[in-house]
Amino acid sequence: MNQEASALLDWASRSLPQPPWLVVLSWAGLFVGIASTAAILVDHFVLRYRQPVKLMEVVWPTTALYFGPVAVLAYRQWGRPQSPRWLERHRTPPRRSRHAVTIIETLHCATHCVLGAIIGTVFVFGFSFEIFDKRLWPEFIGDYVSAVLVGLAFRYSAQADTGGRRLWAAIRRFLRGDLLSVSVFEFALLGWLALMELTVFHETLQPSSPVFWLIVQIGLVIGFFAAWPPTLWLVRRGAKAELLGTPQ
């Protein structure tokens, strides 16, 4: 009887619809994120405010997916003034705040995690991977591994070396300058997802639901602030000597 009652409660918790207000809020969050991303992409490729560091043309739009209008404002303040088109018209970029370096570097590492979360989620749910009858654990593994691989790809694309030296240089720079921030970001993000899925939604969230992506958006913001202190430490000790938002 206890097993039957437990099964009934489990079925009921999985069958309960998500509150309409939460679904509407989730759709609104997705719309704002996508619209903000589109605004930055238009600025890059239609208005031709191209970035001197090409990776930033991935970082800024990706940041807008979860920070929305805040990312657009940050881009207008620190990203657009780095473009040759802007400098032709204004000659000198505006003065940066003392936090700009750390914020841009944190956004760069956060992009690894954002793209990793998208890739890992699609891969795990697409192939229905499970560990101990749960998708939560392969999702965590997939997200983290994908974030590391994206980070290595970013470093590889930025290296001037060729052949095997280029790969090893990319690995060294990623381990030295990115792995700590990425790991802290992922720990915060995945901890938030675990809390939500296990205690609030009881593992009923699916990528087909807008609520799933709202939870991910919030987790990405949490991850950014968690990764800020270790990134600041890396910047101060010289492990992140380059400023990724400015010409090299």
Helices and strands as residue ranges (DSSP letters): H 2-15, H 20-45, H 56-67, H 69-74, I 75-79, G 80-82, H 84-90, H 100-126, H 136-158, H 163-177, H 179-195, I 196-200, H 210-236
